[in-house]
Amino acid sequence: MMETGLDVFDAASVDRFARRFEGAYDRRDFAAMARFYAHDAWLIAENTAVIKGGQAVEAFWRAVCARPDIKRRTLAVHKLETRQEMGYVVGLCGLTIEWAPGQLKVREINYTTVWRREGDGRWRIAVDISTPAAV
C-alpha cells in the first residue's frame, strides 16, 4: 500500500515520517514524497514561485530529485504542536551538496510544515515553507 500521510500526528509519527521522507529522497522517489502533501498544498521554497497543488508539488520534488549535486537530504524535527485538525512542525533540513568533484558541504535549511487532518482522517502537509539557515 502506498503511504499517503500520517495516521496520527505526534512526535513518534512525525519522526518516522522524517525517516521515510529521507529514504524516499535517497531512492529519488519524488512520487512517494509528494504523497505526503494535501492535494491543494502550497510549497514555498528559496528562489521559486509559490508552488500550488499536488501535481506542482510532485513536479518540484521531481526536479529536486534530478539534481545530481544533492547527495543526501536529512530532516531534524525541533518543535511540534497540534490542535484538533491542524498541526505544525519546525525543523532543520541538511542538504549534503557536492560543490566540486569530491568536495561535499552541508547546507542547512530551516523549515516549517503545516499539517492538516483531511476528510479520510489522515494528516498531510498543507503548507511547506523553507528558507536557508543563517551561516
C-alpha positions as CSV (number, residue, x, y, z in Angstrom):
1,M,0.0,0.0,0.0
2,M,1.2,3.5,-0.9
3,E,1.7,5.8,2.1
4,T,-0.4,9.0,1.8
5,G,0.1,10.8,5.1
6,L,0.1,10.0,8.8
7,D,-2.5,8.1,10.8
8,V,-1.5,10.1,14.0
9,F,0.2,13.5,14.4
10,D,2.6,13.1,17.3
11,A,6.3,13.2,17.9
12,A,6.9,9.5,17.1
13,S,4.8,9.6,13.9
14,V,6.5,12.8,12.7
15,D,9.9,11.3,13.3
16,R,9.0,8.2,11.4
17,F,7.7,10.4,8.6
18,A,11.1,12.3,8.5
19,R,13.0,9.0,8.1
20,R,10.6,7.8,5.4
21,F,10.9,11.1,3.6
22,E,14.7,10.9,3.7
23,G,14.5,7.4,2.4
24,A,12.2,8.4,-0.5
25,Y,14.7,11.2,-1.3
26,D,17.6,8.7,-1.2
27,R,15.7,6.5,-3.7
28,R,14.8,9.6,-5.7
29,D,11.1,8.6,-5.3
30,F,9.6,12.0,-5.8
31,A,6.1,10.5,-6.1
32,A,6.4,9.0,-2.6
33,M,7.5,12.4,-1.3
34,A,4.6,14.1,-2.9
35,R,2.0,11.7,-1.5
36,F,2.6,13.2,2.0
37,Y,1.1,16.5,0.7
38,A,-2.5,17.5,0.5
39,H,-4.0,17.8,-3.0
40,D,-4.2,21.6,-2.5
41,A,-0.8,22.0,-0.7
42,W,1.4,25.1,-1.1
43,L,5.2,24.8,-1.1
44,I,7.3,27.9,-0.6
45,A,11.0,27.4,-1.3
46,E,14.0,29.6,-2.0
47,N,14.2,31.2,-5.5
48,T,10.9,29.7,-6.7
49,A,7.4,31.0,-7.2
50,V,4.8,29.6,-4.8
51,I,4.1,26.0,-5.8
52,K,0.4,25.2,-5.5
53,G,-1.3,21.8,-5.8
54,G,-0.3,18.2,-5.6
55,Q,0.8,17.9,-9.2
56,A,3.0,21.0,-8.9
57,V,4.5,19.7,-5.6
58,E,5.3,16.4,-7.3
59,A,7.0,18.3,-10.2
60,F,9.0,20.3,-7.7
61,W,10.3,17.1,-6.0
62,R,10.9,15.5,-9.4
63,A,13.2,18.4,-10.2
64,V,15.0,18.3,-6.8
65,C,15.5,14.6,-7.1
66,A,17.0,15.0,-10.5
67,R,19.8,17.3,-9.2
68,P,23.0,15.2,-9.1
69,D,24.8,17.6,-6.8
70,I,22.4,17.0,-3.8
71,K,23.8,13.7,-2.4
72,R,21.7,13.5,0.8
73,R,18.8,15.2,2.5
74,T,18.2,14.9,6.2
75,L,15.4,16.2,8.4
76,A,15.6,17.1,12.1
77,V,12.4,17.9,14.0
78,H,12.8,20.7,16.6
79,K,9.3,21.6,17.5
80,L,5.8,20.1,17.0
81,E,2.4,21.2,18.1
82,T,-1.1,20.2,17.2
83,R,-4.6,21.5,17.9
84,Q,-7.6,19.5,16.7
85,E,-7.4,19.4,12.9
86,M,-4.1,21.3,12.4
87,G,-0.5,20.9,13.5
88,Y,2.9,22.2,12.6
89,V,6.5,21.1,12.6
90,V,9.6,23.3,12.8
91,G,12.9,21.8,12.0
92,L,16.2,21.8,10.1
93,C,16.9,20.2,6.8
94,G,20.5,19.3,5.9
95,L,21.5,19.1,2.3
96,T,24.8,17.4,1.5
97,I,25.9,19.0,-1.7
98,E,28.8,18.2,-3.9
99,W,30.1,21.7,-4.7
100,A,33.1,20.4,-6.7
101,P,34.1,16.9,-7.7
102,G,34.7,15.0,-4.4
103,Q,34.0,18.1,-2.2
104,L,30.9,17.8,-0.1
105,K,29.4,20.6,2.1
106,V,26.2,20.5,4.2
107,R,23.8,23.4,3.6
108,E,21.2,23.9,6.3
109,I,17.6,24.9,5.6
110,N,15.1,26.0,8.2
111,Y,11.6,24.6,7.5
112,T,8.1,24.8,8.8
113,T,5.3,22.5,7.7
114,V,1.7,22.9,8.5
115,W,-0.2,19.7,8.6
116,R,-4.0,19.2,8.3
117,R,-6.2,16.2,9.1
118,E,-8.1,15.5,5.9
119,G,-11.5,14.0,5.4
120,D,-10.1,10.5,5.4
121,G,-8.6,11.1,8.9
122,R,-5.0,11.1,7.6
123,W,-2.6,14.0,8.3
124,R,-1.0,15.6,5.2
125,I,1.2,18.6,4.6
126,A,-0.9,21.6,3.7
127,V,1.9,24.2,3.7
128,D,5.7,23.7,3.4
129,I,7.9,26.7,3.9
130,S,11.7,26.7,3.8
131,T,14.5,29.3,4.0
132,P,18.3,29.0,4.3
133,A,19.6,28.9,7.8
134,A,21.9,31.7,8.9
135,V,25.6,30.8,8.4
